[in-house]
């Protein structure tokens, strides 16, 4: 990989619409070195401004988009396979991108999926009230962990990819962006954190084996949250109560141990995936918990994972440049190696108001030693914003270190 890497996320349906050769030529002209292409995705409703057909697109929820061998999934969780998987689009893309000096990474969604989770509530996250989240598989379940390892291995076995991106490999949280999602009571970081903890049977049993009084902890946290929800006249806006999260964690040994258990579970899973898939392994600092520094809430620990993976996608999904810069410094202190950070920017609105906002984040990360920059998403951007990828690539390579 060159000393400065410019990378672009793309969906297969946009690649097929454009044509593999035309798409690869366009990416090469933008200065792209690596294309992160979806192999399995969750639900969505997307306005795709440059498509020739179906500008408003609904992807197949939780469907495999790449061909995998028969028997790749031996357990009870088996994702449906899209008809697109057998059209040859991946082989065409691998050839077209390779001819132009670009490689591919398999951008793969693991535990976020309404198709599998909705059909099998027994494998899902269950909050402290006992409610199942039909979009979130729980990695404490052995069936879910085995599925994730099989998925990683199956995608890697296609032979098309030089790397594997692990998206939503941990415990998903309460905030999802579900259809017509409504939270009308004051809810801030504390409420979202409490609603994101899993107390499914697998987590309960695992916690008890670890010496955690799981039912007592669940009851204590449930009473706290119920009191907060009842007092919905306490605030005129959603509270900024992250300090209450810190106080709660600092003062509750069982909760501390639960957090450590979740981190150990995800770390062990990533290590298993490391053994099942070759190439470069990358993990997303998920956007479900806001700031990448909150990724521990999903069971991911940058210090614990830094020796198990090759890179972290630092999702800079906020228009606040100061916040992104602060997250960059914090995450660098956690991984202790700038070559392991890939600053990943969403160039669309409302996250990126203008090119200058993107450049400010990129320039700051560059000064910290970061040399990998990825951009989201080929299909979401119009011609003007997509051209920003070329502008940013040119600005960085003019520094003479590419």
N, C-alpha and C positions, 0 to 999 in steps of 0.2 A: 504494500500500500504506500502511495506517495507520502511525503512529509506533511503535506496539507491535503486532507481528504474532504471532498465535497460529495455529499450523499443525498439521495432523494427517495422518499417513500412513494409507493404507487400501488394501485389496486389492479388486479388482473383484468377486470372488465374495462378499465380505461385503456390498458395496453392492447387488448383485443380490438377495441373500437378504433384505436389509432393505427394498429398494425405493428408487428414487432420491429421491423426494420425502421419504419418511420419514427416510432417511439424511441428506439435506441439512438438514432441519429439526432433526434431532438435533445436527448439527455446529454449526449457527447458535446453538442454545441453549447449547452449550458455549463459545461465544465465538470460534469458529474463523474465521479470515480466508481461509486457503488450505488446500486439500486436495491432498496429494501422492498420486497414484493410480498404481498399478503398470500399466505398459504391456507389460512383458516381465519374467519372473521366473525364478529358478533353482528348484531342487528344495526340497522341504520336507515336514515332517509337523507339522501345526499342530493344537493343541487350541484350538478357538474357542468360548468359553463362552456367547456370547449368540446363536449361530446357531439358526435354527429347524430346520434339517436338516443332517445330516452335520457333527456337532460335531468329529470328527477328520477333517481335510481334507488331501488330498495334491494340491497344484497340478500342473498340466501343466508339466513341466520345459522351460524355454526356449521356450515358445510365446508368440507375439504375441497379446496380449489386446485389441488395438484394430484397427480396419479400416485397411488401407493400400492405396494404389493398385497396380494391376498394374504390374509392371516396376520397383517401388521398389528391388529388389535385383538388380543386373545382374551381380554377381560370383558366385563359386562358393558362398559362404556365404549361405544363405537360411533363416531360422528358420521352423519350422512355425507354422501359424496355428491358434489355438484356435477352436472353434465359437462360443465366447463373443463373439469379435470382431464377429460379424455379427448379434448380437441387439439392437443399438441401445442397449445399456446406457450407452455413452459419451455419445451424444447426449442421452439422458435425464438423465444426471448433469450435463452442461454446462448444460442448461436449468435444472434444479432448483437447482444451486449459484449460477448467475448470478442467478436470481430473488431469491436471498437475500443477494446482495452478496459471494459468495465466488468466488474464482477457482481454477483447477486448475493443478497442475504435473505433468508427465509423469515419474514416477519410473521410470527405465529402467535395467535391469541389462545391462551390455555384455559383459565378458569372462569372467564367471562363469556357466558353464552346462554341465551334464553332457550335455545332449542334443546340442548342436553339437560340443563338445569331445570327447565320448566317441565320436561317430561319425567324427570326423576328427582322429586323433592327430597328423597331420602339421602341424596348426595350433596345437598346444598348447605350453605351458611344458614344458621338459625340464630336469630338475635336473642337477647336476654328475656324477651317476652315469649320466646318459642316460635316466632314467625319465620317461615322459610323465605329466603330471597331467591326467586325463580330465575335469576340471572347469574348466580354465583355458585360455582362448585367449591366445596371445601377441601383443601389439601390435606386435612387431617384424616380424611377417609382414605383407606388403603386403595380402594378402587379408583379414586380420583388421582392419587399419586401414580399408580401404575399406568393409568390412561395417559398422563402427561409424559411419562418416560417413553411410552409407546409412540405417542404423537411426535415427539422430538426425533426419535429414531426413524420413524416412517418418512418424515419430511427430509431428513438428512440422506436417507437411502435413495432419494431421487437422483442424486449426483449432480444436481443443477446449481447447488449453492456453496458458497465459500464461507458462509457464516449462518448462525441461527440466532434470531432475536426472540427473547422470552418476554412476551407481554402478558400481564395479569397472571404471573406465576405464583402469587401469594394469595392472601385472604382479601377478597373484595369488600369494600365498605358500603355504608348505607346509601350515600349519594351515588346515583346511577344515571340520571337523565332518562328515567322510564317514561312510558307514554303518559302524558298529562300528570307528571309527578307533582304532588302538592305537599308542602309542609307549611302550615299556616301559623304554627306557634313559633315563638322565638327559639331558634336553633343555631348554635354556633359550634365551634370545634369540640366542646365537651359533649354536647348532645350527639353530634355525629360520631364521635369516638365511641361512646357507649352503645349506640345503635349498630356499630360496626363490629363489635366483638362477637365471636361465634361461641354458642353454647349448644351445638348439635351433639347428638349422642357420642360421636367419635371424639370431639373435643372434650366433652365431659369425662369420658373414660380415660383419655390420655392424660388430662390434668390430674385426675385422682391418682393415677399411677405415678405421677410426678410429685405427689404429696400436697397438691393444692386442694383446699376445701372448696370444690367447684360450686356446689349447690349453695353454700353460704355466701360465696363471692357473687354468684349470680343474683341471689336475693338482695344482697346489700346494694348492688349496682342498680337493680331494677327499682328498688325503693327510691334511690336518689333520682333516677331519671323520671319516674312517675311524678315525684314532687316537682321537678323542673317543668314537666309538661303541664301539670295542673295550674301552675302559676304563670299562665300565659299573658297575664296583664302586668308582669314585672318589667317588661321592656317594650319600647316602641320600635325597635329594630332588632335584627339578629345580633346576638351578643358576640363580642370579640373576647372569648373567655379561654384562650389557649393556656393562660396561667392556671386556670382551674384543672385542666388536664394534667399539667405538671405537678400540681399539688396533690391531686388524687393518686397519681402513679407513685410519687415520692413517699406517700404516707401509707401505702397499702402493699405489704409484702406479697400477698397472694396474687394481686394484679401484676406486680413486677414479675413474678414467676410465670404467670400465664403469658406475658409478653415474651419472655425468654423462650418459653416452650414453642410459641408460634414462630419465632425467628429460627430456632433449631430445626423445626419441621420444614420450613421453606429452604433453609440452607442445605439440609440433607437431600431434599428433592432436587435442587439445582446440581448438587454433586452427582446424583444418579443420572441426571440428564447429560452431564459432562461425560459420563462413561458411555452413554448411548449414542451420542452425536459428536462428530469430529468438527474441524474448522473452528472459526472464531465464535465464541459464545458471548452474547450480550444480554443484559437485563435492563428493562425499563424501570426508571423511577416513576411509578405510575402517577397519572394525573388525578386519580380518584380521591386522593387525600390532599390535594392542593400542592403545597410546596414539596419539592423532592426531599427536603429534610424530614418530612413526616412519613417517609416510606416505611419506617419501623411499624407503623400502624397496620400495614399489610403483611408484616412478618418478614420484611426484607431488611437486612443490615449490610450497609456498604462495607464496613470493616470485616464482617464475617465472610462476605462473598468475594472480596477483592482478589483472593487467591484461587477462587473457583471459576471465575469468569474472566474474559479478556477485556470487556468494556462495559460501561454503563451509559445508557441513553439518558442524559440529564434533560428531562422534559421541561423546557422553558415556556410553559403555556400560561403566561400572564403578560399583560401589557406593561407591567411595572418593571422597568429596567433595573431599578435599585434592588428589587426583590430577586430578580434573576441573577444579578451580580453577586448578591449575598449568598444565594444558594450555590453558585459556582464555587465560591471560596470555601463554604462549609463542606460541600461534597468533596472538593479537592483535599481538604484536611482529613476526610474519612478514607479516601482511597489511596492517598499519599503518592499518586503518580498521575500527572496530567494526561499521559498517553492512554489512560483508561477511561477518560471522559469524552463523550461525544455530545456536544451541545446541540440539542434537537429543538428547532424552532418551528412553530406553526406560523406560516406567513400570511394566513388569512385573517379577516376581521372576526371578532373585535380584538383579537390577541395582538396583532401587529398593525398599528395604525398606519405606519409608513415605513419606507425603506430605511430611513434614518434610525428608527427604533430598533430594527433588526441589526443594523450595523453597529449600534452602540453595544448591544449584548455580545455580538461576535467579537468586536474589537477588545472588549474587556476580557473575555475568555482567552483570546489570543495572548494578551499580555500575561496571563497566568500560566501559559504554556500549553493550552488546549490547541490541538491541531486537527480535530475532526469536527465537522459541522454537517448536520443532517437537517433536511427541510421537509415539512409536511404541508401539503400533499399534492402530488402531480395533478390529480383529477379535480381537486377542490379549487384550484387557482385559475384565474383568467390569464390572458396573455401578459398583461402588465405585471402582475405579481410574480408569475412564473419567471419572467425575465430577471427578477431580483436575484434569483439563484446565480445567474451568470454574472451579475454586477458584483455580488459578494465574492464569488470565486475569483474574479479578476482583481478585486481589491486585495484579497489575501495573497494571491500569487504574485502580485506586484511587489510584495515585501521581499521577494527573491529567495524564499526558502522552499518553494514547491519543487 
